[in-house]
Amino acid sequence: MRCRMAKIRLRELRKEKGISMRELAKRSRVSKSYISAIENGESSPTVDIIANCVER
Protein backbone atom coordinates (compact mmCIF):
# COMPACT_ATOMS: atom_id res chain seq x y z
CA MET A 1 0.00 0.00 0.00
CA ARG A 2 2.83 2.43 0.78
CA CYS A 3 4.33 2.08 -2.70
CA ARG A 4 0.93 2.73 -4.26
CA MET A 5 0.49 5.87 -2.18
CA ALA A 6 4.01 7.05 -3.03
CA LYS A 7 3.39 6.76 -6.76
CA ILE A 8 0.03 8.49 -6.59
CA ARG A 9 1.37 11.24 -4.36
CA LEU A 10 4.47 11.82 -6.50
CA ARG A 11 2.35 12.25 -9.61
CA GLU A 12 -0.11 14.53 -7.79
CA LEU A 13 2.60 16.73 -6.32
CA ARG A 14 4.49 16.95 -9.60
CA LYS A 15 1.34 18.01 -11.45
CA GLU A 16 0.31 20.46 -8.71
CA LYS A 17 3.69 22.15 -9.07
CA GLY A 18 3.43 22.13 -12.86
CA ILE A 19 6.64 20.16 -13.23
CA SER A 20 7.14 17.77 -16.12
CA MET A 21 8.58 14.31 -15.62
CA ARG A 22 11.65 15.46 -17.50
CA GLU A 23 12.15 18.45 -15.18
CA LEU A 24 11.65 16.35 -12.04
CA ALA A 25 14.11 13.79 -13.37
CA LYS A 26 16.66 16.52 -14.03
CA ARG A 27 16.19 18.03 -10.56
CA SER A 28 16.39 14.59 -8.95
CA ARG A 29 19.38 13.50 -11.02
CA VAL A 30 17.67 10.39 -12.37
CA SER A 31 16.25 9.39 -15.74
CA LYS A 32 12.77 10.29 -16.91
CA SER A 33 12.05 6.57 -17.28
CA TYR A 34 12.87 6.07 -13.58
CA ILE A 35 10.37 8.78 -12.58
CA SER A 36 7.82 7.10 -14.84
CA ALA A 37 8.53 3.72 -13.22
CA ILE A 38 8.00 5.21 -9.76
CA GLU A 39 4.73 6.84 -10.81
CA ASN A 40 3.53 3.59 -12.37
CA GLY A 41 4.41 1.52 -9.30
CA GLU A 42 7.13 -0.41 -11.11
CA SER A 43 9.90 0.94 -8.89
CA SER A 44 10.24 2.42 -5.43
CA PRO A 45 12.34 5.54 -4.88
CA THR A 46 15.29 5.44 -2.52
CA VAL A 47 15.59 7.88 0.34
CA ASP A 48 18.29 9.73 -1.61
CA ILE A 49 15.99 10.16 -4.61
CA ILE A 50 13.18 11.46 -2.40
CA ALA A 51 15.60 13.88 -0.76
CA ASN A 52 16.76 15.14 -4.16
CA CYS A 53 13.13 15.70 -5.22
CA VAL A 54 12.42 17.71 -2.10
CA GLU A 55 15.62 19.76 -2.02
CA ARG A 56 15.48 21.06 -5.56
Chimera marker file (.cmm) of the C-alpha trace (Angstrom):
<marker_set name="trace">
<marker id="1" x="0.000" y="0.000" z="0.000" r="1" g="1" b="0" radius="0.5"/>
<marker id="2" x="2.827" y="2.428" z="0.779" r="1" g="1" b="0" radius="0.5"/>
<marker id="3" x="4.331" y="2.081" z="-2.702" r="1" g="1" b="0" radius="0.5"/>
<marker id="4" x="0.930" y="2.729" z="-4.256" r="1" g="1" b="0" radius="0.5"/>
<marker id="5" x="0.494" y="5.867" z="-2.181" r="1" g="1" b="0" radius="0.5"/>
<marker id="6" x="4.009" y="7.049" z="-3.026" r="1" g="1" b="0" radius="0.5"/>
<marker id="7" x="3.392" y="6.756" z="-6.757" r="1" g="1" b="0" radius="0.5"/>
<marker id="8" x="0.029" y="8.490" z="-6.590" r="1" g="1" b="0" radius="0.5"/>
<marker id="9" x="1.365" y="11.237" z="-4.360" r="1" g="1" b="0" radius="0.5"/>
<marker id="10" x="4.467" y="11.822" z="-6.499" r="1" g="1" b="0" radius="0.5"/>
<marker id="11" x="2.348" y="12.249" z="-9.609" r="1" g="1" b="0" radius="0.5"/>
<marker id="12" x="-0.115" y="14.527" z="-7.789" r="1" g="1" b="0" radius="0.5"/>
<marker id="13" x="2.597" y="16.731" z="-6.321" r="1" g="1" b="0" radius="0.5"/>
<marker id="14" x="4.492" y="16.948" z="-9.597" r="1" g="1" b="0" radius="0.5"/>
<marker id="15" x="1.344" y="18.006" z="-11.445" r="1" g="1" b="0" radius="0.5"/>
<marker id="16" x="0.315" y="20.465" z="-8.713" r="1" g="1" b="0" radius="0.5"/>
<marker id="17" x="3.691" y="22.155" z="-9.073" r="1" g="1" b="0" radius="0.5"/>
<marker id="18" x="3.428" y="22.132" z="-12.864" r="1" g="1" b="0" radius="0.5"/>
<marker id="19" x="6.641" y="20.164" z="-13.232" r="1" g="1" b="0" radius="0.5"/>
<marker id="20" x="7.138" y="17.772" z="-16.120" r="1" g="1" b="0" radius="0.5"/>
<marker id="21" x="8.576" y="14.313" z="-15.616" r="1" g="1" b="0" radius="0.5"/>
<marker id="22" x="11.652" y="15.459" z="-17.496" r="1" g="1" b="0" radius="0.5"/>
<marker id="23" x="12.149" y="18.445" z="-15.180" r="1" g="1" b="0" radius="0.5"/>
<marker id="24" x="11.654" y="16.346" z="-12.045" r="1" g="1" b="0" radius="0.5"/>
<marker id="25" x="14.112" y="13.788" z="-13.373" r="1" g="1" b="0" radius="0.5"/>
<marker id="26" x="16.664" y="16.525" z="-14.031" r="1" g="1" b="0" radius="0.5"/>
<marker id="27" x="16.194" y="18.032" z="-10.564" r="1" g="1" b="0" radius="0.5"/>
<marker id="28" x="16.392" y="14.587" z="-8.954" r="1" g="1" b="0" radius="0.5"/>
<marker id="29" x="19.376" y="13.501" z="-11.015" r="1" g="1" b="0" radius="0.5"/>
<marker id="30" x="17.666" y="10.393" z="-12.367" r="1" g="1" b="0" radius="0.5"/>
<marker id="31" x="16.250" y="9.389" z="-15.741" r="1" g="1" b="0" radius="0.5"/>
<marker id="32" x="12.775" y="10.288" z="-16.906" r="1" g="1" b="0" radius="0.5"/>
<marker id="33" x="12.054" y="6.573" z="-17.277" r="1" g="1" b="0" radius="0.5"/>
<marker id="34" x="12.873" y="6.068" z="-13.578" r="1" g="1" b="0" radius="0.5"/>
<marker id="35" x="10.367" y="8.784" z="-12.576" r="1" g="1" b="0" radius="0.5"/>
<marker id="36" x="7.822" y="7.096" z="-14.840" r="1" g="1" b="0" radius="0.5"/>
<marker id="37" x="8.534" y="3.720" z="-13.223" r="1" g="1" b="0" radius="0.5"/>
<marker id="38" x="7.998" y="5.210" z="-9.759" r="1" g="1" b="0" radius="0.5"/>
<marker id="39" x="4.729" y="6.843" z="-10.807" r="1" g="1" b="0" radius="0.5"/>
<marker id="40" x="3.532" y="3.588" z="-12.375" r="1" g="1" b="0" radius="0.5"/>
<marker id="41" x="4.406" y="1.520" z="-9.302" r="1" g="1" b="0" radius="0.5"/>
<marker id="42" x="7.126" y="-0.410" z="-11.112" r="1" g="1" b="0" radius="0.5"/>
<marker id="43" x="9.899" y="0.936" z="-8.890" r="1" g="1" b="0" radius="0.5"/>
<marker id="44" x="10.245" y="2.425" z="-5.433" r="1" g="1" b="0" radius="0.5"/>
<marker id="45" x="12.343" y="5.541" z="-4.876" r="1" g="1" b="0" radius="0.5"/>
<marker id="46" x="15.290" y="5.442" z="-2.525" r="1" g="1" b="0" radius="0.5"/>
<marker id="47" x="15.586" y="7.877" z="0.342" r="1" g="1" b="0" radius="0.5"/>
<marker id="48" x="18.292" y="9.725" z="-1.606" r="1" g="1" b="0" radius="0.5"/>
<marker id="49" x="15.986" y="10.165" z="-4.606" r="1" g="1" b="0" radius="0.5"/>
<marker id="50" x="13.178" y="11.458" z="-2.399" r="1" g="1" b="0" radius="0.5"/>
<marker id="51" x="15.597" y="13.884" z="-0.759" r="1" g="1" b="0" radius="0.5"/>
<marker id="52" x="16.759" y="15.140" z="-4.160" r="1" g="1" b="0" radius="0.5"/>
<marker id="53" x="13.134" y="15.702" z="-5.219" r="1" g="1" b="0" radius="0.5"/>
<marker id="54" x="12.425" y="17.714" z="-2.102" r="1" g="1" b="0" radius="0.5"/>
<marker id="55" x="15.624" y="19.758" z="-2.021" r="1" g="1" b="0" radius="0.5"/>
<marker id="56" x="15.476" y="21.064" z="-5.565" r="1" g="1" b="0" radius="0.5"/>
<link id1="1" id2="2" r="1" g="1" b="0" radius="0.2"/>
<link id1="2" id2="3" r="1" g="1" b="0" radius="0.2"/>
<link id1="3" id2="4" r="1" g="1" b="0" radius="0.2"/>
<link id1="4" id2="5" r="1" g="1" b="0" radius="0.2"/>
<link id1="5" id2="6" r="1" g="1" b="0" radius="0.2"/>
<link id1="6" id2="7" r="1" g="1" b="0" radius="0.2"/>
<link id1="7" id2="8" r="1" g="1" b="0" radius="0.2"/>
<link id1="8" id2="9" r="1" g="1" b="0" radius="0.2"/>
<link id1="9" id2="10" r="1" g="1" b="0" radius="0.2"/>
<link id1="10" id2="11" r="1" g="1" b="0" radius="0.2"/>
<link id1="11" id2="12" r="1" g="1" b="0" radius="0.2"/>
<link id1="12" id2="13" r="1" g="1" b="0" radius="0.2"/>
<link id1="13" id2="14" r="1" g="1" b="0" radius="0.2"/>
<link id1="14" id2="15" r="1" g="1" b="0" radius="0.2"/>
<link id1="15" id2="16" r="1" g="1" b="0" radius="0.2"/>
<link id1="16" id2="17" r="1" g="1" b="0" radius="0.2"/>
<link id1="17" id2="18" r="1" g="1" b="0" radius="0.2"/>
<link id1="18" id2="19" r="1" g="1" b="0" radius="0.2"/>
<link id1="19" id2="20" r="1" g="1" b="0" radius="0.2"/>
<link id1="20" id2="21" r="1" g="1" b="0" radius="0.2"/>
<link id1="21" id2="22" r="1" g="1" b="0" radius="0.2"/>
<link id1="22" id2="23" r="1" g="1" b="0" radius="0.2"/>
<link id1="23" id2="24" r="1" g="1" b="0" radius="0.2"/>
<link id1="24" id2="25" r="1" g="1" b="0" radius="0.2"/>
<link id1="25" id2="26" r="1" g="1" b="0" radius="0.2"/>
<link id1="26" id2="27" r="1" g="1" b="0" radius="0.2"/>
<link id1="27" id2="28" r="1" g="1" b="0" radius="0.2"/>
<link id1="28" id2="29" r="1" g="1" b="0" radius="0.2"/>
<link id1="29" id2="30" r="1" g="1" b="0" radius="0.2"/>
<link id1="30" id2="31" r="1" g="1" b="0" radius="0.2"/>
<link id1="31" id2="32" r="1" g="1" b="0" radius="0.2"/>
<link id1="32" id2="33" r="1" g="1" b="0" radius="0.2"/>
<link id1="33" id2="34" r="1" g="1" b="0" radius="0.2"/>
<link id1="34" id2="35" r="1" g="1" b="0" radius="0.2"/>
<link id1="35" id2="36" r="1" g="1" b="0" radius="0.2"/>
<link id1="36" id2="37" r="1" g="1" b="0" radius="0.2"/>
<link id1="37" id2="38" r="1" g="1" b="0" radius="0.2"/>
<link id1="38" id2="39" r="1" g="1" b="0" radius="0.2"/>
<link id1="39" id2="40" r="1" g="1" b="0" radius="0.2"/>
<link id1="40" id2="41" r="1" g="1" b="0" radius="0.2"/>
<link id1="41" id2="42" r="1" g="1" b="0" radius="0.2"/>
<link id1="42" id2="43" r="1" g="1" b="0" radius="0.2"/>
<link id1="43" id2="44" r="1" g="1" b="0" radius="0.2"/>
<link id1="44" id2="45" r="1" g="1" b="0" radius="0.2"/>
<link id1="45" id2="46" r="1" g="1" b="0" radius="0.2"/>
<link id1="46" id2="47" r="1" g="1" b="0" radius="0.2"/>
<link id1="47" id2="48" r="1" g="1" b="0" radius="0.2"/>
<link id1="48" id2="49" r="1" g="1" b="0" radius="0.2"/>
<link id1="49" id2="50" r="1" g="1" b="0" radius="0.2"/>
<link id1="50" id2="51" r="1" g="1" b="0" radius="0.2"/>
<link id1="51" id2="52" r="1" g="1" b="0" radius="0.2"/>
<link id1="52" id2="53" r="1" g="1" b="0" radius="0.2"/>
<link id1="53" id2="54" r="1" g="1" b="0" radius="0.2"/>
<link id1="54" id2="55" r="1" g="1" b="0" radius="0.2"/>
<link id1="55" id2="56" r="1" g="1" b="0" radius="0.2"/>
</marker_set>
